[in-house]
Amino acid sequence: MYIRIGSLCINLDITESIQFESFLKQYNKFEMNDQPEYFATNVESLLDYLIQQATAIANKDPKKLSKSERMDFLSFLDEKGALQITKSGDRICKVLGISKFTLYNDLEIIRSKISDNEEDK
């Protein structure tokens, strides 16, 4: 690698820098992500973005998901914190074509499985 400082050009060996970078990536669990970061300007756009991500993962119309697929969809949204956004339940119910009762019943099942798994550890 060459560094140019004014009219002076310096040749640097960056082999150790590359090795150190690999070391840091290994221990910091650094992963390259092809997906660009998303910066929401408001919570509604963040919720829309998270719903779009969940829909892309499901690769199916959300209203046509089976119960297990719907549970995965909701689990993803819950994990990402989408359900902490005010009035998100209404929007998610509309997208999935389910009632609030079904939403909260499914969330209770999802969260109880998570807490059971944490207790097993």
N, C-alpha and C positions, 0 to 999 in steps of 0.2 A: 504494500500500500504506500502511495506517495502522498505526502502532505506538502502543500505549496504555501509558503509564507513570503509574500512579496515576490521577489525574483528568485528566492531560494527554494529548492525542492529537496525534501528529506524523504529517504526511503526507510520505512518502518517494517519490522517483522511483527505481524499480528498473530502469530501462531499461538502464543500463550494466551492472548486475549480471547481467541476463539475457544480454546480449551476451557478457560475460566467461564465463558458464557455457557458452554455445555454443562459444566458443573452446576452453575446457578439454576439453569432450566431443570435439571434433574431433581434438585432438592427443593425448589420452589414450586414444583409441579406446574411449570409454565407450559402452556399449550398454544400453538398458533391456531387462530380461529379464522376461517375464511369469511365468516359473517361479520360485517362491519358493526361497530357499536351503534346503538340507537340512543339518541338524546331526545327525549320527549319534551315538548314545550308546555304540555299540561297533562293532567292525569287521564283525561278522556282519550287522548291520543296514545298514551302509554297502554291503557286497557285495550284499545283497538289493536295495537301492535302485538300485545301478548296473545290476544284471541287469534290474530292472524298466524302467529307462530304455532299455536296449539293446533289450528286447523291444518297448517302445512304438515305438521308431524303426523296428524291423523290421516292426511291424504284422502279426505272424504268430506262430504257435506256434513257439518256438525249435527244437523237434524236427523241424519240417517245412521248415526253411530249406534253400535250395539251397547249394551250396558257396560261391558268391560272396557270398550273403547272410550265411552263417555267418562268412565272412572279415570282412565289414563289422561284424558283431556282435562278433567277437573283437577287431577293430581298435579299436572304440569302448572296450571294456573295458580293453584294453592301454593305450590313450591316457589313460584316467582313472586308471590305476594299480591297477586291481582285481586284477591278477595278482601284485601285490606282497604281497597279504594271504595269510597262511599258510593252507594247505589250500583256497585259492580254486579251484585247478585241479579238485579233486574235485567241488566244487559246480557249477562251470561245465560240466564234462563231463556231470554228471547232468541239468542243465537242457537242454543241447543234445542229449543222447542219443548222445554220442560217447565214444571211448576216450581215455585220456591220450596215447597215441601220436598220434592224430589231432589232439588239441589242440596238442601241442608241435610237430608237423609244420606245422600251419597257422600257429602263432605264428612259427616260423622263416621261413616264406615272407613273412608280413606284415612282420616286422622287417627282412628283407633288402631288401624293396621300399622301405622307409622309408630305410634307409641308402644305397641306390642313388640315391634322389631327393635326399638331402642331398649326396652326392658330385657330382651334376650341377650343383648351384648354385654 
